[in-house]
Amino acid sequence: PKTKSKAKAKAKATIRPARKTKPPARKPASAEDVIRRVTACKVVPVVKINALAEGVPLARALKEGGIDVIEITFRTACAAEAIREVCKSVEGVCVGAGTVLTPAQVDEALAGG
C-alpha cells in the first residue's frame, strides 16, 4: 500500500502545468490550407533570420516576387520573434517554423501565429 501511494505522489509531482503563452499574432491556417498554399507556390524559401529587423522586409520582398510561403528556422535566438513579426506585419504570407527541436519551440511558433 505504501509503494502505491508513493508512486502516485511521485507521478503527481512530475506533472507540469501547461505553459502559458501569448495569444497568437493571427489564427494559424488549417493543414489543408497550408498544403494548398505550398503546392500552389512550388517553392518554399527556408530562411535563417540573424537579426529581427531582417524578417519583415524579407517576407515582403518574397511576397512582392510572387512567393507567399516562408519557413523561418529556429537556428537563431530571434526566430520566434521574427515569426511573430512576420505574421503580424505581412498579410497573406503563410509562415512556417523550421528546425523545431523542442516542445518550447513548438509553443513559441504557435504563439507567433
C-alpha positions as CSV (number, residue, x, y, z in Angstrom):
1,P,0.0,0.0,0.0
2,K,2.8,2.5,0.8
3,T,4.5,1.9,-2.5
4,K,1.4,2.7,-4.5
5,S,0.8,6.0,-2.7
6,K,4.4,7.0,-3.1
7,A,4.2,6.2,-6.8
8,K,1.0,8.2,-7.2
9,A,2.6,11.1,-5.3
10,K,5.7,11.0,-7.5
11,A,3.6,10.9,-10.6
12,K,1.6,13.9,-9.5
13,A,4.8,15.8,-8.7
14,T,6.2,15.2,-12.2
15,I,3.1,16.5,-14.0
16,R,3.9,20.1,-15.1
17,P,1.1,22.6,-15.7
18,A,0.6,23.7,-19.3
19,R,2.7,26.6,-20.5
20,K,1.1,29.9,-20.6
21,T,1.7,31.6,-23.9
22,K,0.6,34.8,-25.5
23,P,-2.3,34.6,-27.9
24,P,-1.2,34.0,-31.5
25,A,-0.4,37.0,-33.7
26,R,-3.0,35.6,-36.0
27,K,-5.1,32.4,-36.3
28,P,-3.0,29.5,-37.7
29,A,-4.1,28.2,-41.1
30,S,-5.6,24.7,-41.3
31,A,-3.5,21.9,-42.5
32,E,-5.5,21.7,-45.7
33,D,-4.9,25.4,-46.4
34,V,-1.1,25.1,-45.8
35,I,-0.9,22.1,-48.2
36,R,-2.8,24.0,-50.8
37,R,-0.6,27.1,-50.4
38,V,2.7,25.2,-50.5
39,T,1.5,23.2,-53.5
40,A,0.5,26.3,-55.4
41,C,3.7,28.2,-54.5
42,K,6.0,25.3,-55.6
43,V,9.0,26.9,-53.8
44,V,9.3,27.2,-50.0
45,P,12.2,29.5,-49.0
46,V,13.8,28.3,-45.9
47,V,15.4,31.3,-44.1
48,K,17.6,31.8,-41.1
49,I,16.9,35.3,-39.6
50,N,20.0,36.6,-38.0
51,A,18.5,39.9,-36.9
52,L,14.9,40.7,-36.1
53,A,14.9,43.6,-38.5
54,E,15.5,41.2,-41.4
55,G,12.3,39.2,-41.2
56,V,9.5,41.5,-42.3
57,P,11.4,43.1,-45.2
58,L,12.4,39.7,-46.5
59,A,8.9,38.3,-46.3
60,R,7.5,41.4,-48.0
61,A,10.1,41.1,-50.8
62,L,9.3,37.4,-51.3
63,K,5.6,38.2,-51.5
64,E,6.1,41.0,-54.0
65,G,8.1,38.5,-56.0
66,G,5.2,36.0,-56.0
67,I,6.3,33.8,-53.2
68,D,3.7,33.8,-50.4
69,V,5.2,31.0,-48.3
70,I,8.2,31.2,-46.0
71,E,9.8,28.9,-43.4
72,I,11.7,30.6,-40.6
73,T,14.2,28.3,-38.9
74,F,14.8,28.1,-35.2
75,R,18.5,28.4,-35.7
76,T,18.8,31.8,-34.1
77,A,17.7,33.4,-30.9
78,C,15.3,35.8,-32.7
79,A,13.4,33.2,-34.7
80,A,10.3,33.1,-32.5
81,E,10.0,36.9,-32.5
82,A,10.7,37.0,-36.3
83,I,7.8,34.6,-36.8
84,R,5.6,36.8,-34.7
85,E,6.6,40.0,-36.5
86,V,6.2,38.5,-40.0
87,C,2.8,37.1,-39.1
88,K,1.7,40.4,-37.6
89,S,3.1,42.6,-40.3
90,V,2.9,40.8,-43.7
91,E,-0.7,40.0,-44.6
92,G,-1.2,37.0,-46.9
93,V,2.1,35.1,-46.2
94,C,2.0,31.5,-45.0
95,V,4.7,31.4,-42.3
96,G,6.1,28.1,-41.2
97,A,8.7,27.2,-38.5
98,G,11.7,25.0,-39.3
99,T,14.4,23.3,-37.3
100,V,11.9,22.9,-34.4
101,L,13.7,20.7,-31.8
102,T,11.9,21.3,-28.5
103,P,8.3,21.5,-27.2
104,A,9.0,25.0,-26.2
105,Q,9.8,26.0,-29.8
106,V,6.5,24.4,-30.9
107,D,4.8,26.6,-28.3
108,E,6.7,29.7,-29.5
109,A,5.9,29.0,-33.1
110,L,2.2,28.6,-32.4
111,A,2.1,31.7,-30.2
112,G,3.8,33.6,-33.1
113,G,0.9,32.7,-35.4
